[in-house]
Amino acid sequence: MDNAKLERADLSDFVVKGDASPAIDLDSVWEALREAARAPHPIAALETVLGIVIDDGDKDFPTWKSRHALSAPVSQMIDLYLPLVIHDTSDQPMRIAHLGQSLDGRIATVIGASHNVTGPENIDHLHRLRALCDVVVVGAGTAEADNPRLTVRRVAGENPLRVVIDPRGRLSPAL
């Protein structure tokens, strides 16, 4: 929705609190966000499907209001992924870095295991980030040590292309 249309919108009948609409659950919001990310006009797609109005004046922190009462988890999902979905990549592609880190600042356990440093909620978040991306990049060391699948197996979505940066050509092509 362009700014002229947004300025004319009557936001007084929008709600953000109250009993959550049973029709708008996390799965349906995630589906709408995924589809909007691939749409030519993601804002219009989200406004139509979710019944929200988006003010994208600040692309990094867009604000939105809903015609429906939404649960806290649904609102949090929209807040978290909306900037990524409506990001304009025509001038420059979007890059996302994600690092799993424990409360004591480690990215692996003391014996070097990198699995389960974070919890299942973070793994779901990581898989959602992957579903919004075209490519996932890892270094040769990570590929050799962990051989990560880099898929979206825990959430709905398409797997991104897996790219391994190996400047010395040390890895097997099968990896």
PASEBA-1860 file (N, C-alpha, C; in nm, 3 decimals):
! residues 175
1> MDNAKLER> 0.086/-0.116/0.000/0.000/0.000/0.000/0.090/0.122/0.000 ~ 0.067/0.217/-0.092/0.151/0.335/-0.093/0.110/0.430/0.019 ~ 0.197/0.530/0.048/0.175/0.620/0.161/0.046/0.699/0.147 ~ 0.009/0.738/0.024/-0.114/0.814/0.006/-0.234/0.733/0.051 ~ -0.237/0.606/0.016/-0.347/0.521/0.058/-0.345/0.500/0.209 ~ -0.225/0.488/0.266/-0.214/0.465/0.409/-0.263/0.587/0.487 ~ -0.232/0.707/0.439/-0.276/0.827/0.509/-0.428/0.838/0.509 ~ -0.493/0.788/0.407/-0.640/0.796/0.399/-0.707/0.687/0.481
9> ADLSDFVV> -0.633/0.585/0.521/-0.693/0.475/0.595/-0.739/0.523/0.733 ~ -0.856/0.478/0.774/-0.907/0.510/0.906/-0.859/0.402/1.002 ~ -0.762/0.436/1.086/-0.704/0.338/1.175/-0.780/0.327/1.307 ~ -0.884/0.408/1.325/-0.954/0.408/1.453/-1.028/0.278/1.481 ~ -1.061/0.200/1.378/-1.133/0.076/1.403/-1.040/-0.045/1.412 ~ -0.911/-0.020/1.418/-0.816/-0.129/1.428/-0.793/-0.164/1.573 ~ -0.771/-0.291/1.599/-0.747/-0.336/1.735/-0.617/-0.414/1.741 ~ -0.555/-0.413/1.855/-0.435/-0.494/1.874/-0.446/-0.578/2.001
17> KGDASPAI> -0.553/-0.563/2.078/-0.572/-0.639/2.201/-0.709/-0.703/2.200 ~ -0.732/-0.793/2.292/-0.862/-0.857/2.302/-0.850/-1.006/2.279 ~ -0.962/-1.070/2.259/-0.961/-1.213/2.232/-0.904/-1.239/2.094 ~ -0.812/-1.332/2.086/-0.745/-1.360/1.959/-0.842/-1.427/1.862 ~ -0.829/-1.389/1.736/-0.910/-1.450/1.631/-0.863/-1.594/1.611 ~ -0.952/-1.691/1.619/-0.909/-1.831/1.601/-0.863/-1.860/1.459 ~ -0.903/-1.778/1.364/-0.867/-1.802/1.224/-0.723/-1.761/1.195 ~ -0.665/-1.678/1.281/-0.530/-1.630/1.256/-0.437/-1.694/1.358
25> DLDSVWEA> -0.378/-1.807/1.319/-0.287/-1.878/1.407/-0.145/-1.867/1.351 ~ -0.049/-1.919/1.422/0.091/-1.908/1.379/0.115/-1.969/1.242 ~ 0.057/-2.085/1.215/0.078/-2.149/1.085/0.025/-2.065/0.970 ~ -0.094/-2.006/0.987/-0.150/-1.926/0.879/-0.073/-1.795/0.861 ~ -0.024/-1.738/0.971/0.057/-1.616/0.959/0.189/-1.648/0.890 ~ 0.252/-1.760/0.928/0.378/-1.797/0.863/0.357/-1.819/0.714 ~ 0.249/-1.887/0.677/0.218/-1.909/0.536/0.200/-1.777/0.462 ~ 0.128/-1.683/0.524/0.108/-1.552/0.461/0.240/-1.476/0.447
33> LREAARAP> 0.325/-1.482/0.547/0.455/-1.415/0.539/0.542/-1.476/0.429 ~ 0.544/-1.609/0.420/0.623/-1.677/0.316/0.575/-1.640/0.177 ~ 0.444/-1.643/0.158/0.389/-1.609/0.026/0.414/-1.463/-0.008 ~ 0.400/-1.376/0.091/0.423/-1.233/0.066/0.569/-1.206/0.030 ~ 0.660/-1.281/0.090/0.803/-1.262/0.061/0.834/-1.287/-0.085 ~ 0.758/-1.373/-0.150/0.781/-1.404/-0.292/0.691/-1.323/-0.387 ~ 0.599/-1.246/-0.329/0.503/-1.170/-0.411/0.568/-1.042/-0.462 ~ 0.521/-0.992/-0.579/0.575/-0.867/-0.632/0.544/-0.748/-0.542
41> HPIAALET> 0.433/-0.754/-0.471/0.392/-0.646/-0.380/0.360/-0.706/-0.244 ~ 0.464/-0.732/-0.163/0.442/-0.805/-0.038/0.351/-0.733/0.061 ~ 0.356/-0.602/0.066/0.271/-0.529/0.161/0.125/-0.549/0.128 ~ 0.090/-0.534/0.002/-0.050/-0.552/-0.039/-0.094/-0.695/-0.011 ~ -0.006/-0.791/-0.035/-0.042/-0.931/-0.010/-0.071/-0.955/0.137 ~ 0.012/-0.901/0.224/-0.009/-0.920/0.368/-0.134/-0.848/0.417 ~ -0.157/-0.730/0.365/-0.275/-0.654/0.407/-0.402/-0.727/0.368 ~ -0.401/-0.789/0.251/-0.519/-0.861/0.204/-0.541/-0.989/0.284
49> VLGIVIDD> -0.437/-1.068/0.302/-0.451/-1.199/0.366/-0.471/-1.187/0.517 ~ -0.395/-1.100/0.583/-0.400/-1.093/0.729/-0.491/-0.983/0.783 ~ -0.538/-0.893/0.696/-0.623/-0.785/0.744/-0.547/-0.684/0.828 ~ -0.424/-0.655/0.788/-0.345/-0.556/0.860/-0.310/-0.441/0.768 ~ -0.284/-0.326/0.826/-0.235/-0.211/0.751/-0.092/-0.187/0.796 ~ -0.003/-0.173/0.700/0.140/-0.160/0.728/0.186/-0.021/0.690 ~ 0.253/0.045/0.784/0.319/0.172/0.755/0.466/0.140/0.740 ~ 0.514/0.141/0.617/0.652/0.102/0.590/0.743/0.223/0.573
57> GDKDFPTW> 0.707/0.335/0.635/0.791/0.455/0.626/0.932/0.430/0.674 ~ 0.947/0.352/0.777/1.078/0.309/0.825/1.092/0.163/0.789 ~ 1.166/0.134/0.682/1.177/-0.003/0.630/1.236/-0.100/0.733 ~ 1.325/-0.050/0.820/1.386/-0.138/0.918/1.291/-0.174/1.032 ~ 1.198/-0.082/1.063/1.105/-0.105/1.173/0.964/-0.062/1.131 ~ 0.904/-0.136/1.037/0.769/-0.098/0.993/0.668/-0.119/1.106 ~ 0.567/-0.036/1.108/0.461/-0.054/1.206/0.339/-0.108/1.135 ~ 0.252/-0.171/1.211/0.133/-0.231/1.152/0.023/-0.233/1.257
65> KSRHALSA> -0.098/-0.239/1.208/-0.216/-0.252/1.294/-0.306/-0.357/1.230 ~ -0.380/-0.427/1.315/-0.466/-0.535/1.267/-0.612/-0.505/1.293 ~ -0.697/-0.549/1.203/-0.842/-0.541/1.224/-0.890/-0.650/1.318 ~ -0.804/-0.746/1.347/-0.840/-0.860/1.430/-0.760/-0.854/1.559 ~ -0.816/-0.908/1.665/-0.739/-0.928/1.786/-0.645/-1.045/1.760 ~ -0.519/-1.025/1.788/-0.419/-1.128/1.760/-0.355/-1.174/1.890 ~ -0.320/-1.301/1.894/-0.250/-1.352/2.011/-0.110/-1.292/2.016 ~ -0.050/-1.294/2.133/0.086/-1.241/2.147/0.185/-1.314/2.056
73> PVSQMIDL> 0.182/-1.448/2.048/0.277/-1.514/1.957/0.259/-1.475/1.810 ~ 0.134/-1.455/1.767/0.109/-1.414/1.629/0.165/-1.273/1.607 ~ 0.137/-1.182/1.698/0.189/-1.045/1.687/0.341/-1.044/1.685 ~ 0.402/-1.126/1.771/0.548/-1.133/1.776/0.606/-1.188/1.646 ~ 0.538/-1.285/1.585/0.586/-1.339/1.458/0.582/-1.231/1.349 ~ 0.474/-1.156/1.344/0.464/-1.049/1.245/0.574/-0.945/1.270 ~ 0.591/-0.903/1.396/0.695/-0.806/1.430/0.833/-0.854/1.387 ~ 0.861/-0.980/1.409/0.994/-1.035/1.382/1.025/-1.048/1.234
81> YLPLVIHD> 0.929/-1.098/1.155/0.958/-1.129/1.015/0.912/-1.023/0.915 ~ 0.825/-0.932/0.956/0.775/-0.831/0.863/0.886/-0.750/0.796 ~ 0.986/-0.699/0.871/1.092/-0.623/0.804/1.166/-0.703/0.698 ~ 1.181/-0.833/0.720/1.250/-0.918/0.622/1.165/-0.942/0.498 ~ 1.035/-0.953/0.520/0.943/-0.984/0.410/0.924/-0.863/0.318 ~ 0.917/-0.743/0.374/0.889/-0.625/0.291/1.015/-0.553/0.247 ~ 1.132/-0.604/0.283/1.259/-0.542/0.244/1.269/-0.530/0.092 ~ 1.300/-0.412/0.045/1.314/-0.388/-0.099/1.454/-0.429/-0.142
89> TSDQPMRI> 1.464/-0.534/-0.221/1.594/-0.584/-0.266/1.632/-0.535/-0.405 ~ 1.558/-0.437/-0.458/1.588/-0.393/-0.594/1.722/-0.319/-0.601 ~ 1.761/-0.250/-0.495/1.889/-0.180/-0.496/2.004/-0.265/-0.446 ~ 1.975/-0.347/-0.345/2.079/-0.428/-0.286/2.015/-0.550/-0.220 ~ 2.074/-0.666/-0.238/2.016/-0.785/-0.175/2.027/-0.778/-0.022 ~ 1.939/-0.846/0.043/1.941/-0.852/0.189/2.034/-0.965/0.231 ~ 2.110/-0.939/0.337/2.197/-1.041/0.394/2.159/-1.059/0.540 ~ 2.153/-1.183/0.585/2.118/-1.212/0.723/2.229/-1.299/0.780
97> AHLGQSLD> 2.278/-1.263/0.897/2.373/-1.348/0.969/2.302/-1.401/1.092 ~ 2.319/-1.528/1.119/2.256/-1.589/1.236/2.361/-1.672/1.308 ~ 2.371/-1.652/1.438/2.468/-1.724/1.519/2.399/-1.776/1.642 ~ 2.407/-1.906/1.665/2.353/-1.964/1.787/2.456/-1.952/1.898 ~ 2.414/-1.894/2.011/2.508/-1.869/2.119/2.442/-1.901/2.253 ~ 2.516/-1.965/2.342/2.462/-1.997/2.474/2.468/-1.873/2.564 ~ 2.406/-1.881/2.680/2.404/-1.768/2.772/2.543/-1.730/2.820 ~ 2.636/-1.824/2.822/2.773/-1.793/2.864/2.862/-1.749/2.748
105> GRIATVIG> 2.801/-1.724/2.632/2.874/-1.669/2.518/2.940/-1.771/2.427 ~ 2.911/-1.896/2.445/2.974/-2.000/2.362/2.889/-2.030/2.238 ~ 2.958/-2.068/2.131/2.888/-2.112/2.010/2.896/-2.263/1.993 ~ 2.959/-2.327/2.088/2.966/-2.474/2.094/2.989/-2.512/2.240 ~ 2.966/-2.637/2.271/2.992/-2.684/2.406/3.144/-2.693/2.429 ~ 3.185/-2.715/2.552/3.328/-2.719/2.582/3.400/-2.833/2.509 ~ 3.325/-2.936/2.467/3.390/-3.045/2.391/3.377/-3.024/2.240 ~ 3.322/-2.908/2.199/3.316/-2.875/2.057/3.187/-2.907/1.986
113> ASHNVTGP> 3.089/-2.962/2.056/2.961/-2.995/1.992/2.881/-2.867/1.969 ~ 2.837/-2.848/1.848/2.762/-2.726/1.816/2.611/-2.747/1.814 ~ 2.567/-2.871/1.828/2.424/-2.899/1.830/2.367/-2.867/1.967 ~ 2.247/-2.820/1.969/2.174/-2.794/2.092/2.239/-2.687/2.180 ~ 2.311/-2.593/2.121/2.362/-2.479/2.197/2.244/-2.388/2.231 ~ 2.151/-2.378/2.140/2.029/-2.300/2.163/1.913/-2.396/2.180 ~ 1.793/-2.343/2.197/1.678/-2.430/2.216/1.597/-2.450/2.090 ~ 1.489/-2.529/2.098/1.407/-2.560/1.981/1.340/-2.436/1.920
121> ENIDHLHR> 1.307/-2.336/2.001/1.246/-2.214/1.946/1.342/-2.143/1.852 ~ 1.472/-2.141/1.891/1.571/-2.077/1.806/1.594/-2.156/1.678 ~ 1.589/-2.288/1.687/1.604/-2.371/1.566/1.488/-2.343/1.470 ~ 1.366/-2.331/1.524/1.252/-2.296/1.438/1.274/-2.159/1.373 ~ 1.325/-2.064/1.452/1.353/-1.930/1.398/1.456/-1.939/1.286 ~ 1.562/-2.015/1.309/1.666/-2.033/1.207/1.607/-2.092/1.080 ~ 1.521/-2.191/1.093/1.461/-2.253/0.975/1.367/-2.156/0.904 ~ 1.298/-2.070/0.978/1.214/-1.968/0.913/1.301/-1.867/0.838
129> LRALCDVV> 1.413/-1.828/0.897/1.505/-1.739/0.825/1.550/-1.802/0.694 ~ 1.586/-1.930/0.700/1.628/-2.001/0.579/1.517/-2.002/0.475 ~ 1.393/-2.022/0.519/1.280/-2.028/0.426/1.257/-1.894/0.356 ~ 1.303/-1.785/0.415/1.288/-1.653/0.354/1.407/-1.617/0.266 ~ 1.509/-1.701/0.265/1.631/-1.672/0.190/1.642/-1.759/0.065 ~ 1.719/-1.710/-0.030/1.745/-1.786/-0.152/1.866/-1.878/-0.135 ~ 1.963/-1.833/-0.055/2.090/-1.903/-0.041/2.131/-1.904/0.106 ~ 2.192/-2.013/0.149/2.257/-2.020/0.280/2.403/-2.053/0.255
137> VVGAGTAE> 2.492/-1.973/0.317/2.635/-1.987/0.296/2.702/-2.035/0.424 ~ 2.789/-2.133/0.412/2.872/-2.178/0.523/3.015/-2.192/0.474 ~ 3.107/-2.190/0.567/3.247/-2.208/0.534/3.285/-2.353/0.525 ~ 3.401/-2.378/0.468/3.451/-2.515/0.451/3.468/-2.586/0.584 ~ 3.513/-2.514/0.687/3.532/-2.576/0.818/3.403/-2.628/0.877 ~ 3.297/-2.548/0.867/3.166/-2.591/0.916/3.115/-2.709/0.836 ~ 3.128/-2.701/0.705/3.081/-2.810/0.620/3.156/-2.939/0.651 ~ 3.286/-2.929/0.673/3.367/-3.048/0.702/3.335/-3.106/0.840
145> ADNPRLTV> 3.320/-3.018/0.939/3.299/-3.065/1.076/3.156/-3.115/1.099 ~ 3.059/-3.044/1.046/2.919/-3.073/1.078/2.836/-3.126/0.962 ~ 2.880/-3.098/0.838/2.802/-3.131/0.720/2.653/-3.093/0.740 ~ 2.626/-2.966/0.768/2.488/-2.925/0.798/2.397/-2.938/0.676 ~ 2.274/-2.976/0.702/2.176/-2.992/0.593/2.130/-2.857/0.540 ~ 2.121/-2.756/0.627/2.080/-2.620/0.589/1.943/-2.617/0.523 ~ 1.853/-2.696/0.577/1.717/-2.705/0.522/1.618/-2.631/0.611 ~ 1.493/-2.637/0.572/1.383/-2.576/0.650/1.293/-2.686/0.705
153> RRVAGENP> 1.351/-2.799/0.739/1.273/-2.917/0.773/1.178/-2.900/0.891 ~ 1.198/-2.800/0.976/1.111/-2.782/1.093/0.995/-2.687/1.069 ~ 0.995/-2.621/0.953/0.887/-2.525/0.920/0.847/-2.543/0.774 ~ 0.732/-2.487/0.738/0.690/-2.490/0.598/0.777/-2.393/0.517 ~ 0.813/-2.434/0.397/0.890/-2.347/0.310/0.981/-2.425/0.219 ~ 1.043/-2.352/0.127/1.137/-2.413/0.033/1.278/-2.405/0.088 ~ 1.354/-2.511/0.065/1.493/-2.510/0.107/1.574/-2.413/0.022 ~ 1.662/-2.335/0.085/1.748/-2.246/0.007/1.862/-2.325/-0.057
161> LRVVIDPR> 1.927/-2.264/-0.151/2.045/-2.323/-0.213/2.157/-2.325/-0.110 ~ 2.225/-2.437/-0.098/2.336/-2.452/-0.003/2.465/-2.418/-0.075 ~ 2.539/-2.320/-0.022/2.666/-2.279/-0.081/2.775/-2.293/0.024 ~ 2.882/-2.362/-0.012/2.996/-2.380/0.077/3.113/-2.302/0.018 ~ 3.169/-2.212/0.099/3.286/-2.135/0.055/3.410/-2.213/0.096 ~ 3.485/-2.256/-0.005/3.603/-2.339/0.015/3.715/-2.285/-0.073 ~ 3.781/-2.176/-0.031/3.880/-2.113/-0.119/4.001/-2.199/-0.149 ~ 4.030/-2.299/-0.067/4.146/-2.387/-0.093/4.109/-2.516/-0.165
169> GRLSPAL> 3.981/-2.536/-0.190/3.936/-2.656/-0.261/3.966/-2.784/-0.188 ~ 3.959/-2.782/-0.057/3.997/-2.899/0.024/3.886/-3.000/0.043 ~ 3.763/-2.960/0.021/3.650/-3.050/0.047/3.618/-3.136/-0.073 ~ 3.562/-3.251/-0.045/3.515/-3.341/-0.149/3.393/-3.278/-0.217 ~ 3.382/-3.287/-0.349/3.262/-3.234/-0.416/3.133/-3.300/-0.367 ~ 3.143/-3.420/-0.312/3.024/-3.491/-0.261/2.970/-3.426/-0.135 ~ 3.055/-3.350/-0.065/3.012/-3.286/0.058/2.931/-3.165/0.024
END
